[in-house]
Amino acid sequence: MDGGTGPARTRVIAVGNQKGGGGKTTNTVHLAAALGEMGRSCLIWDLDVNCGSTLHFGIPDNMAILGTYEVMMGAERPEEVIVRHGDLEGVELPENVHLISARRNLETIDQALVNRFGKFSDIGSALKGPLATLRGKYDYIFLDTAPNLTTPTIAAYKAADCFLLSAMPETFAVQGLNNALRDIQSVREHGGNPGLTLIGVILSNVDGRPTRLARELLGYVEQTFAPTPPWMRAYRSTIGRTTTIPSAQKVGRTIFQTDPGHKVTDQFRALAVEFEERMGMLDALGPGGGDRRVPRPDPSAMKGAPPGGPEDEDEADG
């Protein structure tokens, strides 16, 4: 990625769910790793005060390196803060994957951005400008957002080309997905980004023998997205439950580095292929082509589902 003319087109993909624990960081990191293995150049931009992607790669959130805060505040150019393989001792990024890291100073960025731009509606510029300088240098830029509407998350909605939802078969995660759908539609209609396109839902932590509750929630997601165009629906390639991912995270790696033959690694490979197929669908339609309105969730369809997650906590390693 460091040489040559770069890709002809860059897609900026915000990844999120308006609820913590939806698997968004795990899916962001491993989808990028799978695409990198396929030869695609990827940048992960950590926009979460919890520093999920940064910590996943073994970079402490108190390390004195410049990143998201400085770029969004206009103090640094994004090209100057990108972490590449070999830049930091002990940090081994996956092939073709780079990172803009986050630190705990993001805890103060909401008010700082309001002070910088004056108008809340202009906050999207904190990402749009820096992203413009990175277009043409990567195939994909993944914005790993916070599980709530912080200013960096709002800026991501305003600046992204597509939004990728992440959810688990747990009641609160599905409710967070519903909230994110409403936010996407709101940004399309009133937030200055009418081209923002939903590029589907990744379902992760899916047990091979799901509980009744998990089956009901998975069925609800399928029902909600059934009327939508094929690029918006839940991915056929679901991600299973496994202890392998947290084990890899403990050593600052992905499972592509620690366990490339694991069945969940193969699931992410299949997900990456399906993801690119959907991108191809959008390319064929052209800008603004097709019906891109997101589905309107029906929370009443979830009545009777108790809060929490699956009762069965067995792992599904392979």
C-alpha positions as CSV (number, residue, x, y, z in Angstrom):
1,M,0.0,0.0,0.0
2,D,2.9,2.3,0.6
3,G,3.9,2.4,-3.0
4,G,2.2,2.7,-6.4
5,T,-0.7,5.0,-7.3
6,G,-3.3,3.5,-4.9
7,P,-6.8,2.3,-5.6
8,A,-9.0,4.1,-8.1
9,R,-11.8,4.4,-5.5
10,T,-12.0,4.5,-1.8
11,R,-15.2,3.5,0.1
12,V,-15.7,4.9,3.6
13,I,-17.6,2.5,5.8
14,A,-18.9,3.4,9.2
15,V,-19.4,0.3,11.4
16,G,-21.7,0.5,14.4
17,N,-24.6,-0.4,16.6
18,Q,-26.2,2.0,19.2
19,K,-25.4,-0.4,22.0
20,G,-22.1,-1.6,23.4
21,G,-21.1,-5.3,23.1
22,G,-22.6,-5.7,19.6
23,G,-19.3,-7.0,18.1
24,K,-18.6,-3.9,16.0
25,T,-14.9,-3.6,16.8
26,T,-14.3,-7.4,16.4
27,N,-16.1,-7.3,13.1
28,T,-14.3,-4.2,11.9
29,V,-10.9,-5.5,12.7
30,H,-11.4,-9.0,11.3
31,L,-13.3,-7.9,8.1
32,A,-10.4,-5.5,7.4
33,A,-8.0,-8.3,8.0
34,A,-9.9,-10.7,5.7
35,L,-10.0,-8.0,3.0
36,G,-6.3,-7.3,3.5
37,E,-5.5,-11.0,3.0
38,M,-7.4,-10.7,-0.3
39,G,-5.0,-7.8,-1.3
40,R,-7.3,-4.9,-0.5
41,S,-5.7,-1.9,1.3
42,C,-7.6,-1.0,4.4
43,L,-7.5,1.7,7.0
44,I,-9.3,1.4,10.4
45,W,-10.1,4.7,12.0
46,D,-10.8,4.3,15.7
47,L,-13.5,6.9,16.7
48,D,-14.5,5.3,20.0
49,V,-13.5,6.7,23.4
50,N,-13.2,3.1,24.5
51,C,-10.4,2.7,22.0
52,G,-11.6,-0.7,20.9
53,S,-9.6,-1.2,17.7
54,T,-6.5,0.5,19.2
55,L,-6.6,-1.9,22.2
56,H,-7.3,-4.9,20.0
57,F,-3.9,-4.3,18.3
58,G,-2.1,-4.1,21.6
59,I,-1.7,-0.3,21.7
60,P,-2.3,1.1,25.2
61,D,-5.0,3.8,25.3
62,N,-2.5,6.0,27.3
63,M,0.4,5.7,24.8
64,A,1.6,9.1,23.8
65,I,0.9,8.8,20.0
66,L,-1.2,11.2,18.0
67,G,-4.4,10.0,16.5
68,T,-8.2,10.7,16.2
69,Y,-8.4,13.6,18.6
70,E,-5.6,15.6,16.9
71,V,-6.9,15.0,13.4
72,M,-10.5,15.9,14.2
73,M,-9.3,19.1,15.9
74,G,-7.3,20.0,12.8
75,A,-4.0,19.9,14.7
76,E,-2.6,17.0,12.6
77,R,-3.0,15.7,9.0
78,P,-4.3,12.1,8.9
79,E,-1.4,10.9,6.8
80,E,1.0,11.9,9.7
81,V,-0.7,9.8,12.4
82,I,-1.4,6.6,10.6
83,V,0.1,3.5,12.3
84,R,1.6,1.0,9.9
85,H,3.1,-2.4,10.5
86,G,6.5,-2.0,12.1
87,D,5.9,1.6,13.3
88,L,5.5,0.6,17.0
89,E,7.5,-2.0,18.8
90,G,5.5,-5.1,19.5
91,V,2.5,-4.0,17.3
92,E,1.9,-6.3,14.4
93,L,-0.9,-5.2,12.2
94,P,-2.5,-7.6,9.7
95,E,-1.4,-7.6,6.1
96,N,-2.5,-4.4,4.2
97,V,-4.2,-3.0,7.3
98,H,-3.3,0.4,8.8
99,L,-4.8,2.3,11.8
100,I,-5.6,5.7,13.1
101,S,-5.6,5.2,16.8
102,A,-7.7,6.6,19.6
103,R,-6.7,7.7,23.1
104,R,-8.6,8.6,26.2
105,N,-8.4,12.3,25.3
106,L,-11.5,11.6,23.2
107,E,-13.4,12.0,26.5
108,T,-13.2,15.7,26.0
109,I,-13.7,16.0,22.2
110,D,-17.4,16.6,22.2
111,Q,-17.2,20.1,23.7
112,A,-13.9,20.8,21.9
113,L,-15.5,20.1,18.5
114,V,-18.6,22.2,19.3
115,N,-16.2,25.0,20.2
116,R,-14.2,24.5,17.1
117,F,-17.1,24.5,14.6
118,G,-19.6,26.7,16.4
119,K,-22.5,24.9,14.8
120,F,-23.3,21.4,15.7
121,S,-24.5,20.8,12.2
122,D,-20.9,21.4,10.9
123,I,-19.3,18.7,13.0
124,G,-19.2,16.3,10.0
125,S,-16.4,18.5,8.6
126,A,-14.1,17.2,11.3
127,L,-14.0,13.9,9.3
128,K,-15.0,14.9,5.8
129,G,-11.9,17.1,5.3
130,P,-9.4,14.5,6.5
131,L,-11.1,11.7,4.7
132,A,-10.9,13.7,1.4
133,T,-7.1,13.6,1.7
134,L,-7.1,9.8,2.2
135,R,-9.4,8.9,-0.7
136,G,-7.5,7.2,-3.5
137,K,-5.0,5.8,-1.0
138,Y,-7.1,2.9,0.3
139,D,-9.7,0.5,-1.0
140,Y,-11.7,0.7,2.3
141,I,-11.6,3.1,5.2
142,F,-13.5,1.6,8.2
143,L,-14.8,4.0,10.8
144,D,-15.1,2.1,14.1
145,T,-17.7,4.2,15.9
146,A,-18.8,4.5,19.6
147,P,-22.0,2.7,20.7
148,N,-23.7,6.1,21.3
149,L,-24.1,9.4,19.6
150,T,-20.8,11.1,20.5
151,T,-19.7,13.8,18.2
152,P,-17.2,11.5,16.4
153,T,-20.0,9.0,15.8
154,I,-22.3,11.8,14.4
155,A,-19.4,13.0,12.2
156,A,-19.0,9.4,10.9
157,Y,-22.7,9.2,9.9
158,K,-22.3,12.5,8.1
159,A,-19.0,11.6,6.3
160,A,-19.4,7.9,5.4
161,D,-20.4,6.4,2.1
162,C,-22.0,3.3,3.7
163,F,-23.0,2.1,7.1
164,L,-22.3,-1.5,8.2
165,L,-24.4,-2.7,11.2
166,S,-23.2,-5.2,13.7
167,A,-25.4,-7.2,16.0
168,M,-25.6,-10.2,18.2
169,P,-28.7,-12.3,18.9
170,E,-29.2,-10.5,22.2
171,T,-32.2,-8.3,23.0
172,F,-30.3,-5.1,23.8
173,A,-28.0,-5.5,20.7
174,V,-31.0,-5.8,18.4
175,Q,-32.6,-2.8,20.1
176,G,-29.4,-0.9,19.4
177,L,-29.6,-2.0,15.8
178,N,-33.1,-0.5,15.6
179,N,-31.9,2.8,17.0
180,A,-29.0,2.8,14.5
181,L,-31.5,2.3,11.6
182,R,-33.4,5.3,12.7
183,D,-30.2,7.4,13.0
184,I,-29.1,6.4,9.5
185,Q,-32.5,7.4,8.0
186,S,-32.4,10.7,9.9
187,V,-28.9,11.5,8.6
188,R,-30.1,10.6,5.0
189,E,-33.2,12.9,5.4
190,H,-31.9,15.8,7.6
191,G,-28.3,15.3,8.4
192,G,-26.6,16.4,5.2
193,N,-25.7,12.9,3.9
194,P,-28.5,11.7,1.6
195,G,-26.2,9.2,-0.1
196,L,-25.5,7.2,3.1
197,T,-26.2,3.6,2.2
198,L,-26.8,0.7,4.5
199,I,-24.5,-2.2,3.4
200,G,-26.0,-4.9,5.6
201,V,-26.0,-6.4,9.0
202,I,-23.2,-8.7,10.4
203,L,-24.6,-11.2,12.9
204,S,-21.9,-12.5,15.2
205,N,-21.7,-14.6,18.3
206,V,-24.2,-17.0,16.7
207,D,-24.2,-20.4,18.3
208,G,-24.4,-23.5,16.1
209,R,-27.3,-24.6,18.3
210,P,-29.0,-21.3,19.3
211,T,-31.4,-20.9,22.2
212,R,-35.1,-20.1,21.7
213,L,-34.5,-16.4,22.4
214,A,-31.6,-16.3,20.0
215,R,-33.7,-17.9,17.3
216,E,-36.5,-15.4,17.9
217,L,-34.1,-12.4,17.6
218,L,-32.4,-13.8,14.5
219,G,-35.8,-14.3,13.0
220,Y,-36.8,-10.7,13.9
221,V,-33.7,-9.4,12.1
222,E,-34.4,-11.5,9.0
223,Q,-38.0,-10.3,9.0
224,T,-37.0,-6.7,9.4
225,F,-34.6,-6.7,6.4
226,A,-36.5,-9.1,4.2
227,P,-38.3,-6.3,2.1
228,T,-35.0,-4.4,1.5
229,P,-32.7,-4.7,-1.5
230,P,-30.2,-7.5,-1.2
231,W,-27.2,-5.3,-0.2
232,M,-29.0,-4.2,2.9
233,R,-29.9,-7.6,4.4
234,A,-28.2,-9.6,7.1
235,Y,-25.2,-11.4,5.7
236,R,-25.5,-15.1,5.0
237,S,-22.0,-15.4,6.5
238,T,-22.6,-15.3,10.2
239,I,-19.8,-15.3,12.8
240,G,-19.8,-18.0,15.4
241,R,-19.0,-17.9,19.1
242,T,-15.5,-18.6,20.0
243,T,-12.8,-18.0,22.7
244,T,-10.2,-17.7,19.9
245,I,-10.9,-14.1,19.2
246,P,-10.4,-12.8,22.8
247,S,-7.3,-15.0,23.1
248,A,-5.9,-13.3,20.0
249,Q,-6.9,-9.9,21.3
250,K,-4.9,-10.5,24.5
251,V,-1.7,-10.6,22.5
252,G,-2.7,-7.7,20.2
253,R,-3.4,-9.8,17.1
254,T,-6.3,-11.0,14.9
255,I,-7.2,-14.6,14.4
256,F,-5.8,-14.3,10.9
257,Q,-2.4,-14.0,12.6
258,T,-2.9,-16.4,15.5
259,D,-5.2,-19.1,14.1
260,P,-5.5,-18.8,10.3
261,G,-7.1,-22.2,10.0
262,H,-9.9,-21.7,12.5
263,K,-13.5,-22.1,11.3
264,V,-14.3,-18.6,12.4
265,T,-11.4,-17.2,10.4
266,D,-12.9,-18.9,7.4
267,Q,-16.3,-17.3,8.3
268,F,-14.7,-13.9,8.1
269,R,-13.1,-14.8,4.8
270,A,-16.6,-15.7,3.5
271,L,-18.0,-12.5,4.9
272,A,-15.3,-10.4,3.1
273,V,-16.2,-12.1,-0.2
274,E,-19.9,-11.4,0.4
275,F,-19.2,-7.8,1.4
276,E,-17.3,-7.2,-1.9
277,E,-20.2,-8.7,-3.8
278,R,-22.5,-6.1,-2.2
279,M,-20.1,-3.3,-3.1
280,G,-20.2,-4.6,-6.6
281,M,-24.0,-4.3,-6.6
282,L,-23.8,-0.7,-5.5
283,D,-21.2,0.0,-8.2
284,A,-23.5,-1.5,-10.9
285,L,-26.4,0.8,-9.7
286,G,-24.3,3.9,-9.8
287,P,-24.5,6.9,-7.5
288,G,-28.0,7.2,-6.0
289,G,-29.3,4.2,-7.9
290,G,-31.9,1.8,-6.4
291,D,-34.1,2.3,-3.3
292,R,-31.7,3.1,-0.4
293,R,-34.2,3.8,2.3
294,V,-33.5,1.8,5.4
295,P,-36.2,-0.5,6.9
296,R,-38.4,0.8,9.6
297,P,-38.1,-1.6,12.5
298,D,-41.2,-2.9,14.3
299,P,-40.3,-3.1,18.0
300,S,-43.7,-4.7,18.7
301,A,-42.4,-7.8,17.0
302,M,-39.9,-8.2,19.9
303,K,-42.5,-8.1,22.6
304,G,-42.2,-11.0,25.0
305,A,-38.4,-11.3,24.5
306,P,-36.8,-11.0,27.9
307,P,-33.8,-8.7,28.2
308,G,-30.3,-10.1,28.0
309,G,-28.7,-12.7,25.8
310,P,-28.8,-16.4,25.1
311,E,-29.2,-18.7,28.1
312,D,-26.6,-21.1,26.8
313,E,-23.1,-19.8,27.3
314,D,-21.2,-22.8,25.9
315,E,-18.5,-21.8,23.4
316,A,-18.5,-22.9,19.8
317,D,-14.8,-23.5,19.2
318,G,-13.6,-25.5,16.3
